[in-house]
């Protein structure tokens, strides 16, 4: 198991890294993504940069690991840098009873949410509510360091609303085996989504920036 996965699973149980201002550096996971993960007073960087170089650029566990120049160095020319997201975790609730979500058909393969999920995750499964596309879309797949990741989106033509978003997230949790950890990343500026995830049992663990390095960086 990747060292970051061990740290994340421990944090989900309430065992966080020490608040020491330090930065730990690990190799990227099997998917090749770099990342900057920030806990309270402690940071982790996945990438090929040395710890000494990161410290020289101002990396620390109190926000310094997310300095723009560090993100650019990890990405390299032409690399992709994601937003800094809140990292949330909950537990699956599947009890074996039929849920409200069904597997989506091929008509949703070109949906931006599905395309984005397949770009950053493997073994992605896509679900909708209502059978005919319904009012919401859910993706579940294996993401950073192999953790199970969940994303949701209300489909076009459906009015956004707190109750509708919470219901979709709750239905998604019913797809995950009971007590299994499931993760979500939400941009803090998307306050409506953040409130919906918190209201359905997700708890914040830290912050994260996902980075896809350029081909030159991976050589």
N, C-alpha and C positions, 0 to 999 in steps of 0.2 A: 504494500500500500504506500502511496506517495506520502512523504512527511506532512505536506500541507493537509492532505485528507485526514490524517490522524489528528492534526490540530483542530480542523473544522469540526470533526465528530466530537472531540472533547469539549469544544466551545458550546456545541449544541446541548451538552450535558451540564453546562455551567462551569466547566473547567477551562478558564481562559489563560493565555500566555501571561507571563509576568508584566506588570506595568513598569518597564525599565527603560523605555525609550530606545530599545535596541531594534536592529533590523537583521532578520535571518534571510539567507539567500539559498534557493534550491534550483535545481534544473527544472525546466518545464516538464509537464506531464507528457503522456504518450501522444496527446493531440497536438503538441508543439506550441500551444498558446503560452505566451508570457502573461504575467499578471502582477498587480500590486494589491496586496490584501492588507488592510489596516484594522487591527483590533484596538482596544483601548490601551494606548501607550506602548504599542508593540506592532511592528510591521513585518510582512513577509514579501519578498520579491521572487517571482519565478522568472528566470532569464539566464542568459549566458554572461552577464556582467559579474565581475568579481566584487566581493563585499568591500574591499578597500576602495575601489573606484566609485562605488555607490556612496560610501561615506564621504569621499572627497567632493562629491557633487551635492552634498547636503542632506543625504538620506538619513532619516531617523524615525523613531516610532511615534513621533508627535506631529505627523503631517508632512514631514520632509520627504518621505518616500514617494510622495505624489507630486513632486516638483515637475513642472513641464519638461525641463531638460532631461530628466530621468525617463519619462515616458517616451520622449523622442529617441533617446539612445536605445531603449529596448526595442522600439518599433523599427528603427532604421529607415532609410529613404524608401518611401512608398509603402511602408507598413501601415497597419490600421490600429487606431487607438479608440477604444470604446469610452463611453461615459463613466464617470465615477458613480457607482450604484451602491445603494444600501443592500447588504446581504442579509437575507431573512431565512429562517428555517422553521419547519413544522414537522409533524409526524402524520403518516398516512392513516386513513380511517376505514379502509376497505374491510367490511365485515361479511363479505360474501353475498350480500343482497344486491339485486339489480339497481343500478344507478340511473341517473338522468342523462348521462353522456353516452354517445355512440361513436364508433370509429368513423372518421370523415372519409369521403370518397376522393377520387382523383381531382375533382373540381377545385379543391382547395390547395393543391400542390403548389400553385403559383401565388398563393397569398403571401404578402410580405412577411407576416409573422412566421409562417412555415419555412420560407426561404431563409430567414435569419436564424431560425432554430437549427436547421440542418447545416448551416455554415459553421456554427460554433458547437454543435452537439452531435453525438452519434446515436444510432438506434432510436431515432425520434418517432414517437407515435403521436398521431393527430386525432383529436376528438371534437365533436360538436354536440350541442344540445338541440333536441328537437327533430333529429333525423334528416331533415331537409336543409340543413345548414344552420337552422335554429337561430339563436341570438348570440351565441358565444363560441369561441374557438379556444382549444386547450392543446398545448404541446407538452410532452413529457419525454425527456431523453437523458443521455449520459453526457454531462458537461465537464467542467474543469476538474481535473484529478479524479475523474470517474464518478463524481457525485450525481445523484438524481436531481434534475432541474426541471422546474415547472414554469410555464409562461401562459398567460391568458390574454384574450382580447375580445371585446365586444365587436360583433361584425357590423359592417356597413348597414345603415338604415335602421339600426337599433339605438334608441335614445340611451345615452349614458346615464347611469344612476347608481347610487351607492348600493341599493338593495340588489340590483341586477349583478353588479360586479362581485359582491360578497357571495351570492348564490353560485356564481360560476366557479369561484375559487373553492368553495366548500364542496361542490360536485367533483372538482378535480382531485381534491384530497381523498375522496371516496374511491378513486382509481388506484391509489397507492396502497400496497400492503400495510396492514395495521402496524403502527409504531415504527415503520421504516422512515428514516429521515428523508425529507424532500426540501430542496432549496429554491429560492427565488431571488432574483436581482431586480431592484426597482430604482429608477432614477428618483432622487429625492424631490426634484421639481414636479414629478407626477404625483402630486399630493393625493389625488383621488384614488389612484391605484395603491399607493402606500397605505392609506387609511383602510382600504378594503382588505389588503393582506393582513394587516394588524388585527382587524376585527374578526378574522376567521382563524386566528390562532397562531399566525406566524410571529416570531420574535426576532428582533434585530441582533446580529452577531458582530457586524463590523461594516467596512466599506471595501469596495473592490473595483479595480479598473482592469478590464480584459484587453489584451494587446495581441494582435496577430503580426509577428515580425515579417519584414520583407524577405523575399527569397534569398537576397544577399546575406541577411543576418543569420539565416539558417544553415548556410554553407560552412 
